[in-house]
Amino acid sequence: MHYKYISIENYRSIKKLLINDLRKVNLIVGKNNSGKTSILESFFLLSGVSNPQLVINIHKFRDLILTDDEDFSYIFNNLDFSNIINISANFNSVDRVLKISPIFSDISDNIKNENKSNNELLKDKLPSSTSFEKKVNGILLESQYNNKPKQISKYSISEKKAVVNIKKEYVIPGSFLTPQSILVNILSRIDKLMISKDLPDLINELKKVDSKIEDIRLGINNMIYIDIGINKLIPINIIGDGILHLISILITIKNLRNGILLIDEIDNGLHYTSLKILWNAIFDACERYNVQLIASTHSYECIEIFTNAYQYLETNEDNIRLFRIEKNNEEHKVILYTSSDIIRGIQKDFEVR
């Protein structure tokens, strides 16, 4: 169960882009400002169907708070509301489509009734003859799955109201981790594992990384302690950020059974030596819980260790892909590397970023 492809049109800096042949673990690489984060956001929006709150969340991930409906222009190509966003993909043999368009004040009903029918909501869309200089009064999200009825939602910041129409069976279990959010709420997440008695599973996973790890404890002042078999617990910060990142990722994967995990700058803040630990644990956990990983990086070392870790797996399956994103003016190009391509590339030391 995973995404097989994604097509993106008019989302942020991406005018048009197609990524094909996605596998269980995928790495997206490219120079800064090539659109890597925007690709991950597209997966996130599509996985949450027509939930307009996700549009707000992706800006929070970038430390940006939307204060007015005009700020929705940030997600439209060239900040132009006439560039209607279309994102489509296939997940688990189901075609999924998401369309995002602006709502304009002169034709909006101010979202008076949250129980309107889909036909009534569609009246809020912008007619082709309407001027784009008119005030934006929110966004409209339309999603569809195969030939099933459309799911339609809308959100207005200025009116602080939303109409949300989401069928839970269409939602893909998913999570988006960024450098700013990867350690957020880690204390409460570990606490939940303790309460549900699932912490031993996490300890067993960590033992594969370091056989000395026996337990994790929570202390006062938001401290996390680790038991490595000596006569005193050690603050996990002393062990290193690598273990904290690993714990956060493993907890997330465990709670995303049959879902998708998106990680922006997966190697951010990690030392070279921590990356081997990270990738070995990720390959094992993604297989165990059937989670598809799509992550970004611009580090050659991360790619190299990703490749070497995969080579040592005892599997005959072709489960990894690397996608290099190139941007020339407004045009995006995707270069696909299969597992054998990546291995040959690393061995010959050529540039795959």
N, C-alpha and C positions, 0 to 999 in steps of 0.2 A: 504494500500500500504506500504509494508515494506520488509526487508530482512527476509527470513525464516531460512536460514542456511548459513554457510560459511565454505569452506574447504581450508586449507592453507598448501602448501608443499614447503619446502626449502626457506622460507622467513626469513631472519635474523637468530635468534636462533631456529626458529620453523622448525623442520624436517617434522612433520606431525601433523595436528590438525584439528578437526571437531567440530564446534559449531552448535547445532541443536535447533530448537524450539524457535527462537528469537521472541520477542513480541514488543509492542509499546515502552516500556521503559525497557532498559536492563542495568544491572550493572555488570561489569567485575572486579573481585577481585583476589587477590593473592599476594604473597610475591614480594619483589623487584627482578627484573631480571627474572620474570616468563614469560614475553612475552606479558604483557597487552598492552603496547604501540604498539608493532608490530602487534597485532590483529587489533587495531584501524587503523593503517596505511594500512593494507590490505584492509579493507573496503573502505578507502579513494581512494586507487589506483583503485579498481574495480569500484567504483562509477564514476570515471572520465574517464572510458573506457581506450583507448590506448593513453592517453595524457602523453608523456614522461616528461613534465615539472613537473608533480606531484612527480616524483622520486627525482627531485632536491628539491622541496618544503619540503618533509618530512625530509630531512636532515637539512634544515634551521630551522625547528621546533626544532631540537635537537642541534641547534647552531653549526652545522657542515657544512662547505662549501666544495663542491666537486670541486677539481682543476684539476683532470686528470681522464681519462676514467677508469683507474685502480681502482679509488675510488669507482666505482660502485660495487666492490666486497663486500662493506658493507651490501648490501641488500641480498646477496646470503649466504645460510647456510654454516657455517664454512669458510666464505670468499672464497669459492671455486666456480669458474665460471662453473664448470661441474654440479653443483647442480641447474638445471633449475627450475625457480620459476613457480608454478602453483597455481592460486587462482581461486576458482569457488564458485558460490552462486546462490540463487534464489531470485529475487526481483520482486514482483508483478506478480508472476507466470511465470516469464521469467528467463531461465537459462542463467547465465553470466559466461564467462570463460576468464581469463587473463593469458597469458604465457609471461614470461620475460626471455630472453636469451642474451648472449654476442655476439657482433660482433667482429671479429678478423681482423687485418689490412691486412693480406695477401689475404683475400677474399673480403674485403670491396671495394666498388667503390667510397669511400670518399664522399658519398652522393652528387653526382654531380647534380642530377636532382630531385627537390622536387616533381615532378609530375610523378614519376615512377609508374608503375602498381604494384599491390600487388604481382604478380608472380615474378617480378624483385626484389622486396624487400626481398622476401623469399630466394633468392640466397645468401644473406648476412649471413644467419645463418651458424653456425659452423657444418661442416660435422662430422660424428661420428668418423672418422679416424684422425681428426686433433688434434695435440698436444695442450694441454691447457697451454703450456708455451709461446705461441705466444702472441704478444701484443694485448691488447683489444683496440678496436677502437669505442666503443659505446655500446649501448644496443638496442635490438629489442623487441617491445611489440606487441603481437598478441592477439586480443580480438574477442570473438564471442558471439552471442546472439541467442539462439535456433538454427535454421538451416540457419540463414541468413549469407551472405558472411562475411569473416573475415575482421576486421579493423586492419591495420598494420601501426605502426609508429616506428621511430627510432631516436636516439639522440646521438650526439657525442660532448663531452665537448672539446676535443682537436681541432676539426675542427670548433667548434662553429656553427654547423649547425644541422638542424633537418628536418625530413620528418614526417609530422603529418597528419594522416588520421582519422578524427573523425566525426561521424555522430551525430549531436546534439540531435537527438531524442533518442539516446542510453545513453545520459548522465543523471545521477540521480542528482537532485539538492542536494548539500551536502556541509558541512563545517566541518573543523577540528579545534577545539579550544584546545590550550595547555596552560600550565601555563605561557609560554613566549608570547603567542599571544592573549590571551583572551581579553586584554584591548587595543590591537593595533587598531589604527584608530577609537576609540570609539567616538571621537569628530566629525569626518566626518560622521560617521554613524548616530549619533543623528541629525546632520545638514541635512542629506538627509531626515530623518523622518519629520523634520520641513518643508522642501521644498515641500515634497509630501503630507503634511497635515495629516500624519499618527501618529504624536506624541501623539494626544489625546488617541489613542488606547493603546499606551505604558503607559500613565498616568493612564488609567483605570485599567490596569494590576497591576501597582504598588500600586494603592489604595487598592487592595485586600491584599497587604502586610502591608501597613501602610496607614490608612484612612486619615492621615494628609497631605499626598503628594498631592499638587495641580498643580504643574508645574515643568518643567525643563528648565533652561536657559543656554546659552553659554556665557562666558565672555572672557575677554582678558587673555593673558598668559596661554592659554590652560586650563582654569578653567571651571568646570561644576558646576552650582548652582542649588539648589533645593528649591522650595517654599513649606513650610509646614504651611502656613497660619499665620505666625507672621509678624511683620513689617519690616523684613529684610530677603533677600535671604541668604541661608547657603551654603557654599562650600560642595559639595557632599562628599568630603573626610572626613569631620567631621562626617557625618552620618555613614560612615564605608565602608570597601572594599566589604562587602556583597552586598550592594545596587549596587555598580559599576559592580560587577560580574553578578548580576541578570539582570541589564539593558543590558549588553553585550549579555548574553544568550538569553534574550527575544527578542532583536532586531534580533539576528541571526535566531531564530525559526520563527519569523514573516516573514522573507525573504526566508524561506525554505519550503514553503507550499508544502505538498506531497513529502517531501524529507527526508534527513537523517542528523542528527547532531551527530558528534563524539566529545567527550570531554575527554581529558586525565587529570587524577587527578582532578576530578570535585570539590573536596572539598579543593583544594590547597589554603592556605592562609585565609580560612574562619573560623570564630569562630563557636563553637558548636551551639550557638543561631541563627546564620545566616543560618544554614543548613535547618532548618525547613521552613524558609521563601523560600529558594531556591527550595526545593523539591515540596512544595505546588504550587509554580508558574510554575514549569516545567511540572508537571502533567496536569495542566489546559491548558497551552499553547500548549503542544504537542497534546492534544486532539482537541483543537480549530483549529489548523492549520494542523492537520494530519501529524505530523513530528515524525519519529522514532528516539529515542535517544539511543545511545550506549556510555556508559561512564565507566571510570575506577576509582578505588579507592583502598586504602589499609587501610582505616580507619573504625574501627568497629562502631564508632559513626555515620559516614555517612550512613552505612548500616542500623543501628538501626532507624535513623530518616527517611530514605528512606522508610523503612517498615511501620513505624507508620503513616507517611503521606499518604501512599497508603491505609491503613486500614480505614481512615476517608473519603475516596472518596465515593461518592454516585454512585457506579457502580457495575453491576453484571458481568462485563467482567473480564477475566483473562489476564491483560495487562502488567504484569511485570515478569521479569526473572532475576535471579542472576546466574552468571557462575563463579565458582572458578577454577582458573588455577593452576595446580600443575606441577612442573618440576622436574624430576629426571634424572640427567645427560642430555642426549639429548632427552629424552622422555617427551612429554607433555600429561597431562591428564586433561579432562574437567569434572567438577562435576556440574550438573544442579540442581538448586533449583527453583521450581515453587513458585507462590505467597503463597500458603498454607505452603509449606516447609519453606520459609523464615520467615513467621509469627510464625510458631511453633518453629523455631530455635531461634528467638529473644526472645520469651517468656520463653524458657528454658535456655537462655543465653549460648548456645553452640557456638563454634567457626565456623563461616561461611566464614571467610576470606581466 
